[in-house]
Amino acid sequence: FFSGCNLRCIYCQNHEIAVSHLGYAVSNDELCRIFFELQNQGVHNINLVTAGHFTKQLIPILQRAKGEGLHIPLVWNSSGYETVEMLRMLDGLIDIYLPDFKYINPQTAKDYSKAPDYPDVAKAALAEMVRQCGAPKIDLHTGLMTRGVQVRHLVLPGHAQESRQILWY
């Protein structure tokens, strides 16, 4: 988890991480070392959760790690509220995108996350993620996803019709 979030969802399950400065700073070398320690421990992927506001700092670390032999998938786990320009900086570095698609209605996005532009931003972000990584690819031996985009959606009480619209989208 990276501290901070660009949304302020009223139902946030990680409120302390999203709005506080929990955790500690690590150097580029330290983060790269952590990636390799995790790989050596046998994890299936490196899951970068809410890292969007650290994209520019992460790019050289991700490039270095891949160049030095990090071979497990890098997962970009996000709210889906990201600019296409920022995502393009990650092209070729991220193996799996795991975004939320929270709202298709601007008023719902405003009411729950103070982000009425969320539907348009998320649609553009999802299109860019799919352009980069495509449909999910599953390793037949392990059953694990190795590349692609998998979208999550939380059904909000009273918003089932909006959820249906998101699923059709």
Phi, psi and omega in degrees: 000138171256134180293143178100156178203147181272001174242164176229063182295133183291345181251017186308130177274350180237043187306316182299320180288322185291323186248347181262175176251055179288162178091200183209155179283144174231151178284167175302315180299317181296316180296318177299317178298319178299317178304313182290325175299316179296316178301316180294334177281352176095016177296157182274340180195169171253114187257108181268103187262126182049052183263001187308321182282000175245014187306309184299323179286330183282331186306308180295330178291315179295318177299314180298312182300315179295320179295332181265007173109012174292117186243352177281155183298142171263124184251129176259103187257111191215174178282349185084358183262073185222149180281151176298322180300318179293317180295325179297332177294338182266356183305126181090350181257326183264134180265324183227128171258132180233072183269156166277154163233094192280315189218144172248349180254122181302325181292320177297318179298322177292315183295320187261337184223007180056036184221075182298341178274000183309312183303315181292317180296314182294319178299316179294318179297316179299319179299319179292319178299316179294321177302318182286316191241343177071198181290157180301139173245128185247133174287118185293336180281323184256339185077009182264145175288135180246341181197154174124193181235131174232119185263136177252152176213129176265122178282118180272138178306133179082002183234034182298322180296321177295321177297319177299319179297319179296316179297321177293322179300000000 
